[in-house]
Amino acid sequence: MVNKFKNLSFSLFNKFLSHPTSSNTLEQFFRRNNVAVPKLDNLPNPYYPFEVAADDPCLRNDIILITSRFRAGSTLFWNLFRNIEGCTAYYEPFNERRWFDPESCGEFVDKTHIGVSDYWQEYQGMADLEQYYDEDWIRKDLMMDANSWQPQMKQYIKELIVRANGRPVFQFNRIDFRLPWFKKHFPNAKIIHLYRNPRDQFCSFLVDKKLMNKDDLQHTYKDAFYLHSWCEDLKKFYPFLDKQQTPHPYQQFYYLWKLSFLHGDKEASFSASLERIKAQPNEAVTSILKTLNLQIADNLINQIVDQNTGSTWQHYAEESWFSDHETQCEITLNQFFEKK
């Protein structure tokens, strides 16, 4: 009976597709969507020349963008800038807690964010930003090239720039793959890329290490930092992120870590490791701030930067467990990026 129903369904569907109206509609659809847009330069209007205003806030040369994966020290760096006079540091503008909305941002503060009592102070009085914000930014269209069409995203960031008291500083965890777009629309911004030892960073992802131990991880992993949703969105660019091809959570994580590192290192003004910042906080922080014509007191650096540089991954699994997974990933990455 089931097979008979299936055959009937296929038969009806084939008749639908073979009908001239249906086939013509589908043909036109595919033709439209397969037409390549020609590359054009937007030449000046020969009748009414127009130039972008020199005071466009997106062209400011004092904008600072901090980019990193989750749990890599971006909150620490945001807190440093938050304590520098003349800077307005915005915490994770794309976060679904909508810091500009008192009704949705809540009061929870991660206890691992030392010295942080809130994330939303800089957004007070900006409830009208709701008209620009799109929660899809946290998990969709994570890959953006320079020509990606996101006028609403640009307007949202532009509003924050205009409303900043002093230099606008943005701490992002969701733009490593979008940096070409940011560089095009905010061409004079300085981009700081932060990264962390992937083994320690992964252990920081695990909210319950006893439950998600190395032996049961593939079956017990609970996603707290968008690992699955990011892989799902980016798999069309990097097929090995597909869960069917890479079911193990640490391999999924490692792929994203490495890809984020490659994108960030390529596009950023400069990169810094969390380990170096913690091992030599005064030297590392002062060096970065100097390139931005900023300074902060040494005693503030020591108050904000937790200098505990010890690795924790050894307590989770032996070195061979990590290296075996990482080696498999690197073999795939070498094949994928192999030069023709």
C-alpha positions in Angstrom: 0.0 0.0 0.0 2.8 2.4 0.9 4.7 1.7 -2.3 1.6 2.1 -4.3 1.0 5.5 -2.7 4.7 6.5 -3.4 4.4 5.5 -7.0 1.2 7.5 -7.4 2.8 10.5 -5.8 5.9 10.3 -8.1 3.6 9.9 -11.1 1.6 13.0 -10.2 4.7 15.0 -9.5 6.3 14.0 -12.8 3.1 15.1 -14.6 3.2 18.4 -12.8 6.9 19.0 -13.9 6.2 17.9 -17.5 3.3 20.3 -17.9 4.4 23.2 -20.2 3.4 25.9 -17.7 5.4 24.3 -14.9 8.5 23.5 -17.0 8.5 27.1 -18.4 8.2 28.6 -15.0 11.1 26.4 -13.6 13.2 27.2 -16.6 12.7 30.9 -16.2 13.5 30.6 -12.5 16.8 28.8 -13.0 17.7 31.1 -15.9 17.2 34.2 -13.7 19.1 32.8 -10.8 22.0 31.6 -12.9 22.7 34.9 -14.6 26.0 36.4 -13.4 25.8 40.1 -12.5 28.4 41.9 -14.7 31.1 43.7 -12.8 30.6 47.4 -13.1 32.2 50.5 -11.7 29.7 53.1 -10.5 30.8 56.0 -12.7 29.9 59.6 -11.8 26.6 60.9 -13.0 27.6 63.0 -16.0 24.8 65.5 -15.2 24.9 65.7 -11.4 28.2 64.6 -9.9 27.9 63.3 -6.4 30.6 62.6 -3.8 30.4 60.9 -0.5 30.4 63.5 2.3 33.9 63.8 3.9 32.3 63.7 7.3 30.6 60.3 6.8 31.0 58.7 10.2 31.8 55.3 8.6 35.0 56.9 7.2 36.3 58.0 10.6 39.8 56.9 11.3 39.4 56.4 15.1 37.1 53.3 14.9 38.4 50.2 16.6 37.0 46.7 15.9 37.9 43.8 18.1 37.3 40.4 16.6 37.7 36.9 18.0 36.0 33.6 18.5 34.1 33.1 21.8 36.2 32.5 24.9 39.3 34.0 23.4 39.8 37.1 25.5 37.7 39.6 23.6 35.7 40.5 26.8 38.9 41.2 28.6 40.1 43.5 25.8 36.7 45.2 25.7 37.0 45.9 29.4 40.4 47.4 28.9 39.0 49.9 26.4 36.0 50.5 28.6 38.4 51.9 31.2 40.2 54.2 28.8 39.1 57.8 29.0 37.8 59.1 25.6 36.6 55.7 24.4 33.1 54.2 24.2 33.4 50.4 24.1 30.4 48.5 22.9 30.1 44.9 24.0 29.0 42.4 21.3 26.6 44.6 19.4 25.0 41.6 17.6 24.2 39.7 20.8 20.6 38.4 21.0 20.2 39.9 24.4 19.9 43.3 22.7 21.8 45.4 25.1 19.9 48.5 24.0 16.6 47.0 25.2 16.2 47.0 29.0 13.4 44.4 28.6 15.5 41.8 26.9 19.1 42.3 28.0 18.5 40.9 31.5 20.9 41.2 34.4 23.1 38.0 34.0 26.9 38.6 33.9 29.2 35.6 33.3 31.3 35.1 36.5 34.3 34.2 34.4 34.4 37.8 33.1 36.5 39.2 35.9 35.9 42.8 36.8 32.7 43.1 34.6 29.5 44.1 36.3 27.4 44.7 33.2 27.5 44.7 29.4 24.9 47.2 28.6 25.9 50.6 30.1 27.1 52.1 26.8 23.7 51.2 25.2 21.5 53.1 27.6 18.9 55.4 26.0 19.3 53.6 22.6 16.1 51.5 22.5 15.3 52.9 19.1 18.2 50.7 17.7 15.5 48.0 17.6 14.5 49.3 14.1 17.9 48.3 12.7 18.8 45.2 14.7 18.4 41.7 13.2 18.9 38.6 15.3 19.7 36.6 12.3 23.1 38.2 12.3 24.2 35.8 15.1 23.9 32.7 13.1 23.1 33.4 9.4 25.2 34.8 6.5 28.3 34.6 8.7 30.4 34.6 5.5 30.4 38.1 3.8 32.6 39.4 1.1 33.1 43.1 0.4 30.1 43.2 -1.9 27.6 41.5 0.5 24.4 43.5 0.7 23.7 44.4 4.4 22.6 48.1 4.5 20.7 47.5 7.8 23.8 46.1 9.5 25.8 49.1 8.3 23.2 51.6 9.6 23.1 49.8 12.9 26.8 50.2 13.4 26.8 53.7 12.0 24.3 54.7 14.6 26.5 53.4 17.4 29.5 55.3 15.9 27.5 58.5 15.9 26.3 58.1 19.4 29.7 57.2 20.9 31.2 59.6 23.3 34.8 59.7 21.9 36.4 56.9 20.0 34.0 54.0 19.2 35.3 50.6 20.1 33.4 47.4 19.0 34.0 44.0 20.5 32.7 41.3 18.2 32.6 37.5 18.3 30.8 37.1 15.0 32.7 38.9 12.3 35.9 36.9 11.5 34.3 35.7 8.3 32.8 39.1 7.6 35.9 41.3 7.8 36.1 42.0 4.0 32.7 43.7 4.3 33.7 45.6 7.4 36.9 46.8 5.7 35.0 48.1 2.7 32.4 50.0 4.7 34.6 51.2 7.5 37.9 51.5 5.6 39.8 53.5 8.1 38.9 51.3 11.2 41.7 49.5 13.0 41.0 45.8 13.5 42.4 43.8 16.4 42.2 40.1 16.0 42.5 37.9 19.2 43.1 34.2 19.3 43.7 31.5 21.9 45.1 28.0 22.2 42.3 25.9 20.6 42.6 23.2 23.2 42.1 25.6 26.1 39.4 27.5 24.2 37.5 24.3 23.6 37.6 23.3 27.2 36.2 26.7 28.0 33.3 25.8 25.7 32.3 22.9 27.9 29.8 23.9 30.5 29.9 20.4 32.1 33.2 18.6 31.6 32.1 15.6 33.6 29.1 15.0 31.4 31.0 16.0 28.2 34.1 14.0 28.9 36.4 13.0 26.1 35.1 9.4 25.8 31.4 10.4 25.6 31.7 13.8 24.0 30.3 12.9 20.6 27.0 11.8 22.3 26.8 14.2 25.2 28.1 17.5 23.8 25.7 20.4 24.5 26.2 23.5 22.4 26.6 26.7 24.3 28.5 28.8 21.8 26.8 28.3 18.5 29.1 25.6 17.2 26.4 23.6 15.4 24.6 26.7 13.9 27.8 28.1 12.6 28.8 24.9 11.0 25.4 24.6 9.4 25.6 28.1 8.0 29.2 27.9 6.8 29.2 24.4 5.3 28.2 25.7 1.9 31.6 27.3 1.8 33.5 24.7 3.7 31.8 21.3 3.1 33.8 19.5 5.8 31.8 21.5 8.4 28.8 19.4 7.5 27.9 17.3 10.6 27.5 14.2 8.3 31.1 14.5 7.3 32.4 15.7 10.7 30.3 14.4 13.5 32.9 14.9 16.3 32.4 18.2 18.3 36.1 18.8 18.8 36.8 18.4 15.1 34.0 20.8 14.3 35.3 23.2 16.8 38.9 22.9 15.5 37.8 23.6 11.9 36.0 26.7 13.0 38.9 27.8 15.2 41.4 27.4 12.4 39.2 29.0 9.7 38.6 32.0 12.1 42.3 32.3 12.7 43.1 32.3 9.0 40.4 34.9 8.2 41.3 37.1 11.1 45.1 36.9 10.6 44.6 37.8 6.9 42.3 40.8 7.3 43.1 42.3 10.7 45.4 45.3 11.4 47.3 43.1 13.9 46.7 39.9 15.8 47.5 38.9 19.4 47.3 35.7 21.4 45.5 35.6 24.7 48.5 33.7 26.1 50.9 36.5 25.3 48.5 39.2 26.7 48.3 37.3 30.0 51.9 36.4 30.2 53.1 40.0 29.5 50.1 42.2 30.1 51.8 45.5 30.4 54.1 45.0 27.4 51.4 43.4 25.2 48.6 45.8 25.9 50.8 48.9 25.9 52.2 47.9 22.5 48.8 47.5 20.9 47.4 50.7 22.4 50.5 52.7 21.3 49.7 51.9 17.6 46.2 53.3 18.3 47.6 56.4 20.0 46.0 55.4 23.3 47.3 54.7 26.7 46.1 53.1 30.0 47.7 53.1 33.4 49.7 50.0 34.3 47.8 49.5 37.5 44.5 49.3 35.6 46.0 46.7 33.2 47.0 44.6 36.2 43.5 44.9 37.7 41.7 43.9 34.5 44.0 41.2 33.1 44.0 37.9 35.0 47.6 36.7 34.6 46.8 33.1 35.1 48.4 31.7 32.0 48.3 28.0 32.9 46.7 25.6 30.3 43.8 23.5 31.4 43.4 21.1 28.5 45.8 18.5 30.1 43.1 17.9 32.7 40.6 17.1 30.1 42.4 14.7 27.8 45.9 13.4 27.0 47.9 15.1 24.3 47.3 12.3 21.8 43.5 12.7 22.0 43.8 16.3 20.8 46.6 15.8 18.3 44.8 12.9 16.6 41.7 15.0 16.0 43.7 18.0 14.9 45.9 16.0 12.5 42.7 14.7 10.8 41.5 18.2 10.4 44.8 19.6 9.1 44.9 16.9 6.5 41.5 17.9 5.2 42.4 21.6 5.4 45.6 21.0 3.4 43.6 19.2 0.7 40.9 21.8 0.6 43.3 24.8 0.3 45.8 22.9 -1.9 47.2 25.3 -4.5 46.2 24.3 -8.0 
